[in-house]
Amino acid sequence: MNFLTLWLEKYFLPIAGKIGGQKHLVALRDAFIGTIPATMAGSVAVMINALIRDLPPQFFDGYDGNSIPIIREIIGINGFVWSGTLAIAGIIFVFSWGYNLAKAYGVNELSGGIVSTAATIAGVTFAFSGTISGLSLDDAAVASINEAGWAATATDITAGGWGWIPLGNLNANLFFTAMIIGFVATVIFAKLMLANITIKLPDSVPPAVSTAFASIIPATIALYVVSIFYFVFAKIVPGMTFLEWTQETIALPLLGLSQGFGAVILVTLFVQLFWFFGIHGPNVLAPILEGVFGVAQIENVNLFQQGGTELVIAEGYNWVRGSFDAYSWFGGSGGTIVLIIAIIMFSKRKDYRTVANLSVGPGIFNINEPIMFGLPIVLNPLLFFPFLLAPVVSVSIGYFATIAGLVAPVSQQVAWVTPPFLLSFLATGADWRAPIVTLVAMLASFAIWAPFVIAANKVEPEAAEQD
Amino acid sequence: MIEISSPTQQDKIIELLTTMTAGDITFTYKEKKGIALYFETNTDDLEEAAKIAKKAIKGEPWGSILYFRSVPHH
């Protein structure tokens, strides 16, 4: 194990360190983290609606929350919260992205957020249109409709309008476009700021004014570069915005790939490997966990708000960021709450029992530092195998239960410190079957952990320490 | 005394903590036991000392990705 650690420090850690410390990736991670106040508030609103609007009809025939005073009002208020958060999650992210990128470059963060937002929104459509065909209109009707500003023939009406941004351009659909355009625009802005291509005002000018003025030239150039790109893109790919093209060619294939069993298992394995060797797995893998699975989660939350679990099942993603928490990382990465139970039940080692007893409280809230470093699990060859295998098995159970329709996909964002069964119940929009799937996953993990706990009884604590 | 449990980058952690100055707080490396490193510190507020050590390690490029524990050791 010592040789492995040295080898890791020499070859693996520098790569992980470069990924984990890469300023753009750190900014991306922080951009996602920065949206949490809004996305969590929106998720709370959607979750409350799930509990008072969508859950009761499963048990009470004829229940309609929208017709019950007070419940109806609460649902309405939650709708406002959702409109200002998850419905426009893309806008919130794009600002956070520009802000954090500018921070990484050491230039004005506020301007960075504004440039990123402006550049990305510049490319979305401001118009809507729709056609109804197969009509039979008389001349008078056709004339009145055309006079009103819409286009009508005897058989078709085409309605259109300018000055409307479709919500589908501002929600999770915006994320990938924001990552590209926001990045390009903010980096141009930052580089020009650093090159000092700015308007300089006398020292007597208040700092807020001089800072804003200093950003004018870099921001204008950045926005023009992006706008010229949009213009050329529209000529090359007519009839499609860059956002639509990104969705079709990058976002959807990438999100589709993330839904494969192989991708889910690979991510699970890597997170466990990182943890085991003392590296913060979710931090290093944040671009995938948050950038792909996190985007899929926001998509699911929005679908739930619009059409409940049925719409999530029909159009949403089966496996999202919160699915890992619901079915695998109970008690923390590795499903360590199960290990704690196994130790309390089977361990004869005083050191194990002491650590397990101290770890129960934090473990219920998915905090596992006490057991990870107390036993320890980290770099402990005896526990390497179950620590790696148990989450793979539990993820598989959650994955296939979801794919088979035995449980609703995760459609709510729930704080990771929520106790295990409650977490999966809330995360699936109050699906009572989710805690059962979690229990099955826990039992499978228990069956994997228990033999190793029993085997550890035969190992002297001193011998384990020397290993 | 404070305990820093980290399986990797132990040499860098020792070097960082024994050479850093955080106000009046200093750290002196005492011993290594498994993955745990023990440091004497000149303050009675061990919670604060553990927090300062954790922040310092997290602030390093090599430390930002580490999964480690920094706690008082009585």
Interface residues (C-beta under 8 A of the other chain):
Chain A: T5 L8 E9 L13 A16 G17 I19 G20 G21 V26 F274 W275 F277 G278 I279 H280 G281 N283 V284 E369 M372 F373 P376 V378 L379 E465
Chain B: S5 S6 P7 T8 Q9 K33 G34 I35 A36 P61 W62 S64 I65 L66 Y67 F68 R69
